[in-house]
Amino acid sequence: MSARSVFKTGATVPESGIYRVFHTAHRLPHEVTLFRENVFPRCSKCQDEVVFELLHAVSRTFTFERLTLYELPAMDDDQPAEPTEAAKR
């Protein structure tokens, strides 16, 4: 990972696109779609110990309603994810 493409929780998303998410220890990396000018979300389990890497930037505007992701849900192998109160807003 180059330093230019790595972002931390709380920073402003510079480009809309697909980002790979790295957690401290409880979860394998996964991907999430984020929109420009939103804030990189925290994890509900490891809080701010999350790092994002831009994989694919999106250059055109989406025509569907944008949703803001405030928090990444903790994903345990033995139970389905439940949305947090912040994610329900």
Secondary structure, 3 states (H helix, E strand, C coil): CCHHHEEECCCECCCCEEEEEEECCCCCCEEEEECCCCECCEECCCECCEEEEEEEECCCCCCCCCCCCCEECCCCCCCCCCCCHHHHC
